[in-house]
Amino acid sequence: MRLAKLTEAEIKRRCDEQVWQRGEDYYRSGRVRRCLKSARGLQAQVHGTTVYDVRITERRGKLIAICTCPFAQSWEGYCKHIVATLLAWLEEPERFVSTEGFQGTLKKKTKGELVEILSRICEAYPRIAQDFLGVGEREFNPRAAVEEVLEASLDECTPPELMRRLEPIASRAEAALARGDAELARRVYYELILGCLAVDEEYGSTEIFPANLVYTYAQGYQEAVEADPARAEKAAVILEEIARMEKSELVELEGVYFDELRRLLGRAEKKRAS
């Protein structure tokens, strides 16, 4: 199901009646804010007991919904925040600001406004500041970036905050895939998956991160492999990465399977050999 074909019936199918009613109430009362539409899907903030981040991603013809609320971490269906966001999209799609228009918006800002915007971004995301200013490593290192974020223990950083800190790294993978750099996209998703699984194993639970987060990264990993024209030459490396990810006992609990990729790589190797 794609966003363009989304219906109320499809949303209701993914939640119970109580969640639907509460999600509808949240939407009607104006709790869905900061709505964004990107090439991959939707983002919004929903104001409840606290502010929750909702991300709806389109992957391989399927909608994957992620919310930072506790309910979403322990329930496979949609939470009220996801329902509210999807209703906002169905009834008021014009509220979702397209990220494709950001460049035009920035061009209208004054120099002082741009400096202020960049200062806030760099303060919130030091890794971006490092890249922008040319400080430290010249080449983006996915493993170092993920390790830097996940060094913070859950005693110091809540699961939703961990997810927010991983978002700029995941955006790197999205951007790399969009510009045709499938190699970098695959490496970034690989490190994100390994990092999240390591945290899950440390705490003995798959509920550390919002439901579907690792699954979303795994879908991105598969897309990156499929988009790589040189995947046959890299088959041994990719299979080794898959084997390492599957060493985690929690990988299947996250809904992550790589059988389709193995078949794809097998066909690619046969074609190359012939």
N, C-alpha and C positions, 0 to 999 in steps of 0.2 A: 504494500500500500504506500503510495507516494502522497506528499502533501497536496499536490494538485488534485488528487482524487479522494481526499479525506472527507469523511462524512460523520455526522453525529452518531450514527449507528456503529461505525467502526470504533469510535472512542468508547461508547458504552460497552462494546464487546470486551474491552480490555480493563474494565473496572466494575465494581459492584454498584448497586443503586445508591448506597449511602455516599460513596466516594464521588459518584457522578453529581449528586445533589450539592455536596459541599464544594466541589470544583466549580459548578455553575454559579453558586453563591459568590465564590471568590472572584470569578470573572465579572459578574454583574456589579459587584461592589467596588470595582476598579483596583483590585489588588495586583493585577498583572501590569508590570511596568518595565521600562528599558527594553523594549522589544526590538530584536535585530533579526534580519533575514540575510543569510549568507548563501553561497553556492551549495553548501552542504546541508543546510537546514535552518532551524530557528534557535534563538536564545532569548531568554527573558528572566526577569527577577520577579518573584511572587512574594508579596508581603503577608506573612502569617504570624506565628509566634515570634519568628525572626524573619530575616530575608533569605529566601531560598533561590538557588540558581537552577534553572531548567534549561536543558539542551535537548533538542529534537533533531536527530541526524538521519538523513536519507542514505542508506547504504544498500547497494545491490537490490533495489526495489523494495526495501523494507524500512520502516520507521523504527529507530532505536531511541527510546526516551530515557533521559537521565535526570534525576533530581537529587539535590543534596539533603533533602529532609530524611529523618530517621525511618519513616514509613516506607519510602522508596528503597531503602537499603535492605529491608526485610520482606518485601512483597514483590512478586513478579509482575503484577499488573500496574496500571497507571495509578499514581497518587493524585490527590485533589489539585496539587500545584501543576502537574502535567496536564490534567484535564482542563484547568483554567486557561493555561497557555494555548492549548489546541483550540479551545473555544474562541479565544481572542483572535487566533489566526483565521478560523472559519468565518467569523462574523465581522472582523475588522482587520483584514490583511494590510490595509494601508497604514496601520499603526506600526508595522514592522519595518524599521528603517533598513534599507538595503546597504550592505557593506560595500557594494560596488560603487556607491555614490560618495564614499568617504573622501576620495581624492578630490572631487569637485568641492566638497565642503571645506576641506583643508585649504584649498586655494583661496577661499574667501576670507580666511582668518588673517589677522594682522601678524606681524613678526613677533610682537610681544605675546599674543595669544598662543602662537605656535610654540614658543619657548616654554610657556607655562604648561601646555599640554605635554610636551616632551619631558619636562622635568618631573611631572607627576607619574608618567609612564615609567621612566627610568628609576624613580624612587620605589615604585611598586614592584618592578621587575628588573633587578640588578643585572641579570643576564642580558637583557635587551640593551641596557646602558653600556655594558662591556662591548657588545657588538657594534653599537652606534658610534662609540668613541674610539674604537679600535684599540681597546685596552686588553692586555692579556692575550689569550689564544686568538689567533687569526682565523682559524677554521673551527666551525661549530662542532663540538664534541658531544654527541647525544648521550653517551654513557655518563660523562661528567655532569652534564646538565640535569639528568634524572637523579643521579646520586646526590647532587647538591640540594635538590628539593626534598628528597626523602630522608635526608640526614635528620631532619626534625622529627622527633618522636611524637607519638600521639598525645603524650603528656604536655607537649608544648604547642601542638597544632591539631586542630580538629580535622576529622575526615573531609568535610566540605572544603576547608581551607587547603588541605593537601591537593584536592582536585583542582581548585582554582590555581594553585601554583604550578600544576602540571599542564594547565591549559595552554600557556604560551609555547610550551615544547611541542604539544600536539599540533598546534597551529603551524609550527615549522614543517611538520610532516605534510599537512594539508597543502601548504604553499609549495613545497617541493614537488608534490604529486601534480599540482596544477601546472607547474612550469616544465614538467617532463623529467624531473630528477627523481626517478623511481628508486634509485639506489639509496639516496639519502632518506627518502620517505620510509623505506623498508627498515633501515637502520634505526631511525628514530622510534618507529612503532615497536620494534623489537626490544629496545631498551626500556620503553614505557611498560611493555608487558612484563618483562623480567622484573623490573622495579616493583610494580604493583604486586606481583605474585610473591616476591620476597617479603614484602610487608605483610601480606595476608598470612604467609607461613609463620612469620615471627609472632603474630598474634593469634595464630590458630583459627582464623576465621576469614570467610570471603565477604564479610559485611563491613570491612574497614572502609572500602570505597563504595560509592553509590552503585546500585545494580546496573549492569550493562556497560560499565566503564571499560573493564578489561576486554569484554566482548567487542566493543566498538573499536578499541585499538587493534584487536585481532583481525577484524574486518578490514581495517586500513592496511594492515600488514599484507593481507591477501591481495588487496587491490594493487598495492605497490609491486608485488611479485608479478601479478598478471600484466601490469603495465610496462614491465621491464623487458625490452626486446632482447636483452642479453641474459635472460633468466636461465637458458640452457647451460651457458658457460658457468653460471654461478650456482648451479643445482646442488653441488656438494656442500657449498657454504650455507645455502638456504636450508637444506635438510639437516645440517648440523645445528642451525639455530632452532629449527622446529623441535629437534630431539631435546635440546636444552630446555626449551619452554615446557615440553611435556614431562620433564623430570619432576615438576611440581605436582604433588598429589591433588592440588586444588584447581588445576587448570580445567578439568572437566566440569567441576562445580561452577565455574565461571561461564560454562557454555561454549568453551573454545575447543574446536576440532580442526585438524589440518588434513584430513583425508583427501579433500578435493584438491588441495595444493600438491599433495604427493602425486596424485594422478596426473595433474597438469605438468609437473616437473618430469614425471616418467615419460609422458608423451613428447615433451620437448627434447629430452635426452635421446629418445629413439629417433626422432626426426633429425637431430644433429648427427647422430651416428650413421644414418643412411645417406 
